[in-house]
């Protein structure tokens, strides 16, 4: 179909934005995965949108959200950024990197979320990178309320004459979702240059902001939100669907482009979460290994690994046969692979809460 990008472009240009990306991220064809499943795919072609392929901070989808969140913070003259996540949070790591790049102080309120951790999970992966980027890490107990802790830190700074800016977990509010409205436009504009004609896009859904932003962008360009399907990795699919719809409409309101999104338009699959958020599953381990061995690409174990497992399940069930060109959104998170070393060897996933997780 033909998309109308002009209104969306103008709406995005009205919002304050801190440039954190060097340009569009690549789209590449997954020819070896296609070959492995040719009987099930028929004429369907598979592509990866490489949002793991960003220069700043190790890359990942949170940078798109942070462009608008930190742009908003700069417009308010904020001088300290406060956000939250689990101990291995990708969002916390990229907030720390972006703040270092922009010369802003950064505080990360972090907490354990599931089970107990090995040494790599406590000290390696994103924990190491947070410290290298110069962020202050404030550890709170698993039972504590992270939002209350962030507000307490904000009050602390205000009392000392500073201007804090609080970002929710994952950057997943309406302002952050604008980053993926912009990504929707980017994907549409890449179709001719990258040789695909988008039929559907698949991704992981944690805090709902990425799916919501894509949906808002698609609707703002005259498309259907039903072209997008996500795999819930944190909550129950029905609750995630409702949250995603609310955030998508909030993003539409911020854009001011008009358009309506019904909850039923949010396609959310809850089959891949496993027993709890961040808990390894056999399907995730197989998906991570398959993408690595077939394409030389790395998926994270919490988000994209589970989403790609869901995509493989659809393919094996002939659910995407002759479906056109499919784009899988790789959202980054590679540093967490090292924190999940014990689970990622083929055949070792137990679907038990062996590891503390990143909680976004």
Beta strands, then each sheet from edge to edge (+ up, - down):
strand 1: 27-29
strand 2: 45-50
strand 3: 80-86
strand 4: 105-111
strand 5: 136-140
strand 6: 164-167
strand 7: 198-205
strand 8: 228-232
strand 9: 267-269
strand 10: 325-330
sheet 1: 1+ 2- 10- 7- 8- 9-
sheet 2: 5+ 4+ 3+ 6+
end
